[in-house]
Amino acid sequence: MKLIEYFSNPSKWTKESNFRTSDGKRFDIAKENLILNSGQKSLISSCCLWGAIQYCYDDIAERNLVLSKFQSEWKTGTDYILLHIVDWNDSDERTFDDIKQLVNKLDI
């Protein structure tokens, strides 16, 4: 599933947490476990931009390709791309429309 498909409506997007359950509570996975299993995915109802990348792209090579598109768009180095994605998503002025425009532009 691509991010364009995942972010089908505003209820699929969140801020200040990678993942949220249907009742709005944060859902965290272990930092060392960057791949979500199907049981974890079934509990998630919304994701931030970085969380949606984790949710949609299980294959590390595909995920790295997606991250390289962000790096190219934002002209940022590989060391800071995840932080940049999280900060951009959580910015006070960020809207769902911004998310949709970006994922459409990057075709991810």
C-alpha positions, 0 to 999 in steps of 0.5 A: 500500500502506498501512502497516497492510498493510506491517507484516504481521509483525515482520520488516518493522520495524527500528530505527536505519535507514530500510531494511534488506536481507534480511541486516540491512544498512542500505540508504540512499538519497540524502537528496535522493531521497525517492522509492524506485524499484522496483529499490530497493524490491526490495532492502528487506526491513524499514523503520523507521516513516519508511522505511515511509512512504517505501516505501508512499507514493510520491505526495508529496500522500499522504505529506503526508496521512499526516504530517498524521495523525501531527502531529494525533495527537502535537500536533507542528508540521510542522518536527519531525514527521520527527524525532519519527517517527524518535525514537519508532520508535527509542526503546528501549521501542518494540515492533512492537505499538506500531507496529501499534497506531499505524498502525491507530489512524491508519488509514494 
